[in-house]
Amino acid sequence: MIAEIRGRGVGLVTWARPQAHASERADGAEGAEVRAVAVAESARGRGVGRALLAAAEAELHGAGVRRAWLVTTNDNLTALALYQKAGWRITTLRAGAIDEARQALKPSLPESGQHGIPLRDELELTKDL
Ligand SMILES: CC(C)(COP(=O)(O)OP(=O)(O)OC[C@H]1O[C@@H](n2cnc3c(N)ncnc32)[C@H](O)[C@@H]1OP(=O)(O)O)[C@@H](O)C(=O)NCCC(=O)NCCS
């Protein structure tokens, strides 16, 4: 889904729903992952990210999805503020997950993330829709 201001694309949100056979979680509820929320630098701080997230949640709810999850990193304070203010809860901390990925898979992952914070961990957030 794309956000536009006066016809210009300024942000997007994407999500993925598992294939039918894999979508049944242990609790029987169907879930979906919000994969990306991004807003052009020039349009940030004006509610676009919040609106995109709310629109994605509404779309998923309309499609019968009752639980959503997403993954962010320990340095992304802006995203953590956005998600938590929108009712998402931090449900899993994968301490050192980025360090491990950097070592084993992707040496190009930077050591330093946003705000100069060491980039180390993954956080999973969930929301009941
Ligand atoms: C995270 C991002 C999508 C937020 O988009 P945005 O349109 O600027 O966010 P909004 O204006 O809707 O702000 C919603 C809330 O986010 C938080 N927020 C937004 N910008 C912030 C900032 N610079 N500092 C602290 N909190 C901030 C605030 O809590 C804000 O709520 P408030 O208005 O009540 O204070 C945007 O910064 C971005 O594209 N970042 C790069 C991509 C990214 O990291 N995406 C997330 C990947 S998991």
PDBQT file of the ligand as one rigid body, heavy atoms in Angstrom, charges set to zero:
ROOT
HETATM    1  C1  LIG A 201       9.673   4.845  11.111  1.00  0.00    +0.000 C 
HETATM    2  C2  LIG A 201       9.009   5.751  10.051  1.00  0.00    +0.000 C 
HETATM    3  C3  LIG A 201       8.233   4.863   9.075  1.00  0.00    +0.000 C 
HETATM    4  C4  LIG A 201       8.038   6.710  10.774  1.00  0.00    +0.000 C 
HETATM    5  O1  LIG A 201       7.297   7.407   9.778  1.00  0.00    +0.000 OA
HETATM    6  P1  LIG A 201       6.690   8.867  10.056  1.00  0.00    +0.000 P 
HETATM    7  O2  LIG A 201       5.688   9.140   8.993  1.00  0.00    +0.000 OA
HETATM    8  O3  LIG A 201       7.772   9.854  10.235  1.00  0.00    +0.000 OA
HETATM    9  O4  LIG A 201       5.954   8.623  11.465  1.00  0.00    +0.000 OA
HETATM   10  P2  LIG A 201       4.692   9.441  12.020  1.00  0.00    +0.000 P 
HETATM   11  O5  LIG A 201       4.822  10.873  11.655  1.00  0.00    +0.000 OA
HETATM   12  O6  LIG A 201       3.454   8.726  11.615  1.00  0.00    +0.000 OA
HETATM   13  O7  LIG A 201       4.924   9.300  13.596  1.00  0.00    +0.000 OA
HETATM   14  C5  LIG A 201       4.233   8.364  14.371  1.00  0.00    +0.000 C 
HETATM   15  C6  LIG A 201       4.932   8.225  15.704  1.00  0.00    +0.000 C 
HETATM   16  O8  LIG A 201       6.262   7.745  15.476  1.00  0.00    +0.000 OA
HETATM   17  C7  LIG A 201       7.158   8.372  16.386  1.00  0.00    +0.000 C 
HETATM   18  N1  LIG A 201       8.150   9.178  15.689  1.00  0.00    +0.000 N 
HETATM   19  C8  LIG A 201       8.130   9.574  14.405  1.00  0.00    +0.000 A 
HETATM   20  N2  LIG A 201       9.257  10.275  14.120  1.00  0.00    +0.000 NA
HETATM   21  C9  LIG A 201       9.982  10.302  15.263  1.00  0.00    +0.000 A 
HETATM   22  C10 LIG A 201      11.251  10.840  15.614  1.00  0.00    +0.000 A 
HETATM   23  N3  LIG A 201      12.005  11.498  14.713  1.00  0.00    +0.000 N 
HETATM   24  N4  LIG A 201      11.704  10.667  16.874  1.00  0.00    +0.000 NA
HETATM   25  C11 LIG A 201      10.971   9.986  17.783  1.00  0.00    +0.000 A 
HETATM   26  N5  LIG A 201       9.753   9.442  17.513  1.00  0.00    +0.000 NA
HETATM   27  C12 LIG A 201       9.278   9.600  16.265  1.00  0.00    +0.000 A 
HETATM   28  C13 LIG A 201       6.356   9.250  17.257  1.00  0.00    +0.000 C 
HETATM   29  O9  LIG A 201       6.043   8.485  18.390  1.00  0.00    +0.000 OA
HETATM   30  C14 LIG A 201       5.116   9.525  16.452  1.00  0.00    +0.000 C 
HETATM   31  O10 LIG A 201       4.008   9.728  17.281  1.00  0.00    +0.000 OA
HETATM   32  P3  LIG A 201       3.630  11.228  17.766  1.00  0.00    +0.000 P 
HETATM   33  O11 LIG A 201       3.342  12.004  16.523  1.00  0.00    +0.000 OA
HETATM   34  O12 LIG A 201       2.432  10.991  18.629  1.00  0.00    +0.000 OA
HETATM   35  O13 LIG A 201       4.805  11.752  18.509  1.00  0.00    +0.000 OA
HETATM   36  C15 LIG A 201      10.053   6.608   9.299  1.00  0.00    +0.000 C 
HETATM   37  O14 LIG A 201      10.883   7.268  10.225  1.00  0.00    +0.000 OA
HETATM   38  C16 LIG A 201      10.938   5.809   8.342  1.00  0.00    +0.000 C 
HETATM   39  O15 LIG A 201      10.598   5.612   7.173  1.00  0.00    +0.000 OA
HETATM   40  N6  LIG A 201      12.092   5.351   8.814  1.00  0.00    +0.000 N 
HETATM   41  C17 LIG A 201      13.029   4.595   7.974  1.00  0.00    +0.000 C 
HETATM   42  C18 LIG A 201      12.493   3.212   7.641  1.00  0.00    +0.000 C 
HETATM   43  C19 LIG A 201      12.296   2.378   8.881  1.00  0.00    +0.000 C 
HETATM   44  O16 LIG A 201      13.146   2.343   9.759  1.00  0.00    +0.000 OA
HETATM   45  N7  LIG A 201      11.145   1.677   8.926  1.00  0.00    +0.000 N 
HETATM   46  C20 LIG A 201      10.832   0.769  10.010  1.00  0.00    +0.000 C 
HETATM   47  C21 LIG A 201      11.494  -0.527   9.762  1.00  0.00    +0.000 C 
HETATM   48  S1  LIG A 201      11.097  -1.726  11.004  1.00  0.00    +0.000 SA
ENDROOT
TORSDOF 0
